[in-house]
Amino acid sequence: MPLLNLLSCAVAVAAILSFAPAHRGTRLIASQTETAEWVAQQADKRDVGRDGSFQLKMRLVDRQQRVRERELTMRTMREQLSGTKSAAGGDRMLIRFTYPNDIKGTAFLVWEHPAAEDERFLYLPSLGRVRRITGAEAQDNFVGSDFTYEDISGRELDDYTYTMVDANATWSSPDGKSSPAYRIESRAKDTHARFPRSVSTIRKDNFVLVHADIFNRRDERQKVYEVRKLELIQSIWTLSDVSMTDAAARTHTDLSLTNVRYNLGLKETDFSRRELEAK
């Protein structure tokens, strides 16, 4: 299941950072169809606006508790449907690092293709070249953080199978408030996946993914994703502060979101290879 859409999700931190409330009346239908697949579909279909622009701060903490900080910008554009054809051909996302100087200008571009493998490109200004991130690298760490490329760019719903773990779970937010939730298990169909299983907690009122336990090939819980701040911005549920902890590496990465703007009228050209390499 799209974790980003853990951030987003952002598209991911896009589709990976914002989630909108379910449409009024959805819960009446849900009482008869609350399967794990249905919950995953609702999370995947949530309204995150037509497009968005964000500023992010990334805080990386290593096993010696040393801290590195990075700043980045992110643009996202949701697949635009026109009749039965897609004008954009899938979601789009562009991330660019702005601080510190040793990573400034590094950029990550995602073109989602509903009927084919997604394309991911990493621009490395120090080398003056663009590197394509292959499907086999999708679960590698994203520029040294505890998030993977797949966490950031999103996952295909059909690449996983789903099982309901608890249809009557509860999620407690950092401020102590409790919300009814689902807990569903997703298993990768790819037998070579680095993290083949996760158990996600999804709020019932808005289908926001608020917690995930992520398991490695030995079926050990290696990573934990947490939402630490959730707020409504322009009527869209926005994940303003999230973290990913890696127990094996004894590291964690925090992401906070500021200067959030939705529905700006971004175009396909704002997510081109030329824009990826722009100064």
KAJO-V212033 format. One record per run of one state. SS is the DSSP state (A for helix, B for strand, O for the rest). FROM is the first residue (numbers start at 1). LEN is the number of residues. If there is no record, write none. Layout:
# KAJO-V212033
ss=SS from=FROM len=LEN
ss=SS from=FROM len=LEN
This chain:
# KAJO-V212033
ss=O from=1 len=3
ss=B from=4 len=1
ss=O from=5 len=2
ss=B from=7 len=2
ss=O from=9 len=5
ss=B from=14 len=1
ss=O from=15 len=2
ss=B from=17 len=3
ss=O from=20 len=6
ss=A from=26 len=8
ss=O from=34 len=2
ss=A from=36 len=10
ss=O from=46 len=5
ss=B from=51 len=11
ss=O from=62 len=5
ss=B from=67 len=11
ss=O from=78 len=3
ss=B from=81 len=2
ss=O from=83 len=2
ss=B from=85 len=2
ss=O from=87 len=5
ss=B from=92 len=8
ss=O from=100 len=7
ss=B from=107 len=5
ss=O from=112 len=7
ss=B from=119 len=6
ss=O from=125 len=4
ss=B from=129 len=5
ss=O from=134 len=1
ss=A from=135 len=3
ss=O from=138 len=3
ss=B from=141 len=1
ss=O from=142 len=6
ss=B from=148 len=1
ss=A from=149 len=5
ss=O from=154 len=3
ss=A from=157 len=3
ss=B from=160 len=13
ss=O from=173 len=5
ss=B from=178 len=11
ss=O from=189 len=8
ss=B from=197 len=7
ss=O from=204 len=5
ss=B from=209 len=7
ss=O from=216 len=5
ss=B from=221 len=13
ss=O from=234 len=2
ss=B from=236 len=11
ss=O from=247 len=4
ss=B from=251 len=12
ss=O from=263 len=5
ss=A from=268 len=4
ss=O from=272 len=1
ss=A from=273 len=4
ss=O from=277 len=3
